[in-house]
Amino acid sequence: MVRAHKVVLAYSGGVDTSVCIPYLINEWGVKEIITLAADLGQGEELGPIKEKALRCGAVESLVVDGVEAFVTEYAFPAIQANALYENRYPLSTALARPLIAKMLVEAAVKYGADAVAHGCTAKGNDQVRFDLAIMALNPNLKVLAPAREWGMSREETIAYGEKFGIESPVKKSSPYSIDRNLLGRSIEAGPLEDPMHEPPEEIYLMTKAIADTPEQPEYITIGFTKGLPTHLDGKNLDPVTLITRLNEVAGNHGVGRIDMIENRVVGIKSREIYETPALLVLIAAHRDLESLTLTADVTRYKRGIEQTYSELIYQGLWYNPLKQALDAFILNTQERVTGSVRVKFHKGNATIVGRESENSIYAPSLATYGAEDQFDHRAAEGFIYIWGLPTRVWAEKTRG
């Protein structure tokens, strides 16, 4: 049965997405396949990937530059939301998926495709993220997921590809599954599947081991404008350069490693290793600046919003109506989040050591214990009486 005639396939150049090409043609009757590789700042030469897709049978191979959009339209809103899934993971990989889905849908419309496809398996989060994002952007498009259905083992997948001239590695150089973009790297599988196995130093690329980091600390001042990072040490930088520079500084001091057991969307617990130097530092600095510029009630309420926001991103609901509504709330809170945060980098730590803002609602004359103190101490007794009145009444009624 023909499931689609023309398909746009999300393409990475790996075994699964390469095998998807002949599989879709020979098993599912697809007539034309257009591959799309997204450049999200992964630092990889995409020319050979483009050529490989054509050798595998694609009629056209696209490489789309999405680096700037990735930072400004996806990473920056997540920073404003202080988005940390399970209070640890800054969603570096998850944030890429709605953008890639958008690219797939746009390419499908441009080339007249009746379906899009991806190489995700049935156990991962990405299948959910791609399927839901594509559904939200264009519910009329079919979504094909051959790797979720073909039922082949890794060895069988490689053997199937070899029948159609798809070269396979002579030996597996690494047992790990790695995903990278400008925001960071995710590493899983292989020996890391044992939660007690210490990650070997060889898996890290963006962050130095503590033993190899500089002996002297380094300070950087991060400037924010309405919740968006715009400056480093007083110098205005474009978003991509700012992230790149901060990745280098933080990584050089061993900052940005995460080793966690996380709860996948499909119900499986998974051991994940992440390197996200700049993103972790920016979220910490942004949250600190909010403590200086937002009222206590807004800050407390926003913390609950941030948890929901992070879960929506992780669960593939970037284009969900609730996510859009939360965007409006978060954007409103950022109007006064402008200022600077000073960060000290040393031996795996990024410590915030200072902050300032023209919108600060920190009042030294109220906070000080010195002679400049303007707090009305006489008001405290009456405040405590009113504040504690429900407790007093409850105690009187229950102690008899």
PyMOL commands that set and color helices and strands:
alter all, ss='L'
color gray80, all
select helices_A, chain A and resi 15-26+47-55+67-80+96-111+126-137+146-149+154-163+190-193+201-203+210-212+239-252+277-293+296-314+321-336+364-367+379-387+389-398
alter helices_A, ss='H'
color red, helices_A
select strands_A, chain A and resi 6-10+32-39+60-65+115-117+142-144+177-181+184-188+218-225+228-232+235-236+257-263+269-275+339-346+349-356
alter strands_A, ss='S'
color yellow, strands_A
deselect
rebuild
show_as cartoon
